[in-house]
């Protein structure tokens, strides 16, 4: 989870990623941020994030992103 927080901070600093649960709903992360984030996550965690997974629920918090990452790692 620490590495995920680092990736998020590189994309958009000054956000409390450990506690925020509305990154998408509150427009903290915008569409270009998400595109950058997906590329970083795929490289870092050696996963492919299919289009069906790119939904607000999977990106609203660092915890939800980590759950998606772990699930995708298990599937592949």
DAJO-V757936 format. One record per residue. PHI is phi as a letter, one per 20 degrees, with the letter a starting at -180 (none if undefined). PSI is psi in radians with two decimals (999 if undefined). D_FIRST is the distance of its C-alpha to the first C-alpha in whole Angstrom. Layout:
<<PHI PSI D_FIRST> <PHI PSI D_FIRST>>
//
This chain:
<<none -0.58 0> <f -0.74 4> <f -0.67 5> <f -0.77 5> <f -0.71 6> <f -0.77 9> <f -0.80 10> <f -0.73 11> <f -0.55 12> <f -0.63 14> <f -0.79 16> <b 1.73 16> <f 3.03 16> <m 0.57 17> <c 2.44 15> <e 1.38 13> <f -0.46 10> <f -0.46 9> <d -0.31 12> <f 2.30 14> <d 0.25 15> <c 0.76 17> <g -0.65 16> <e -0.87 19> <g -0.59 21> <e 0.12 22> <m 0.54 22> <f -0.77 19> <d 2.17 18> <e 3.07 21> <g -0.73 22> <f -0.59 22> <f -0.72 19> <f -0.72 18> <f -0.80 20> <f -0.74 18> <f -0.77 14> <g -0.79 16> <f -0.76 17> <f -0.77 14> <f -0.72 12> <f -0.73 15> <f -0.83 15> <f -0.74 12> <d 0.09 11> <l 0.91 15> <c 2.92 16> <d 2.23 18> <e 1.82 18> <f 2.73 21> <g -0.60 23> <f -0.40 23> <e -0.18 19> <e 1.35 19> <c 2.66 20> <g -0.68 19> <g -0.61 18> <e -0.22 15> <c 0.12 14> <f -0.35 15> <b 2.78 11> <f -0.66 8> <f -0.75 8> <f -0.66 11> <f -0.75 9> <f -0.69 7> <f -0.72 10> <f -0.79 12> <g -0.85 10> <f -0.70 11> <f -0.75 14> <f -0.60 15> <f -0.65 14> <f -0.62 17> <f -0.47 19> <d 999 20>>
//
